[in-house]
């Protein structure tokens, strides 16, 4: 929902409803909307780092390691594109520099 509507426009009541919880039940798992967003971004970054370490060849040329790094971090990688979307929505369209 953060990606769809933006961070500021997403309310916890609507978010709880979307995942099938009451708002009070959601607060059992998170203290604030900021905490939820942080947990999402933290999970994506940890997953990306883990994947990068797992996919890096133990042996191999520098060129092979660079190619693997680029492949893992490419915008078409599911974890990378999710990370980019989460990072962009953290700041929202109004915080982006003009012309981008």
N, C-alpha and C positions, 0 to 999 in steps of 0.2 A: 504494500500500500504506500510506503514511503516513496517508492519509485514512481508509482502511478500518480499520486496526488501531491507529492512533496512532503517534506518533513513537517512544516508548519501547518499544513492543511489536514494532516492526519491526526484524528483524535483517538484517544485510548478507548473510548466507548465503541467507536466504529471498528477499531482494530480488534478489540475483544470479541465483538459480534462476528466479525469475519472468520475468526479462528474457533468460534463456538464456545466462548467463555463469557461469563459476566465480567463487568469491569472490575468488581471487587476481587474476583478470582484471579484476574490478570495481575493485580497488585501483590498477590501471594508469590509470584515468580519474579516480578521486577518492581523496583521502587519508583522509577520515573521513565518517561518516554526516552530521555537521554540515555538511560541505562540500557534500554532495549536496543537502541540504535548502536551504542557502543558494542554490545554483545554480538550483534549481527556483523558489524565491521571487523571486530576482533576474530570471530569465527572464520570469516572469509580470508583474512590475512594469514591466520595460522594454517588454514588449509592450503593456501597458495604456497607458503613457505615449506610446508611438509611435502607437497607435490614437487616443488623445485628440488628439494634434497633427494627425494625418492627417484626422480627421473634423471638426475645428473649422473652420467656415467662415472664409475669409480676410476676406470682407466680410460684413456683416450686423449686425443690431441686437444689443444686449446680450441681449435676451430670446431671440433665436435661439441665441446662443452658450451661454447658460445651459441652454436646452432640449437642445442637442446634448451638453453636458457631462453632464447628468442621464441622457440616453439611454445614453451610453458607460459611465457609472459605475453604471448600475442593477444591482440584484442579479440580473436575468435575463440580463445580458451574460455570455457564456461566460468571458471573461477575468476579469471581476470576481468571478464566483462561484467560479472556481478560486482566485483570489487570496485570497478570504475563507476558503475551505476550508484553503488552505495556512497562512494566518495563524493560524487557530484551532487547527490541528493542531500548530503550532509550540509552543504553550503547553499543549495538551491540556486535557481536561475538568477535571482537578483544579486547574488554574491559573485557571479562569474564576471570576469573582466569584459568590457565592451569589445565587440568584434569577434567573440568566440562562441 
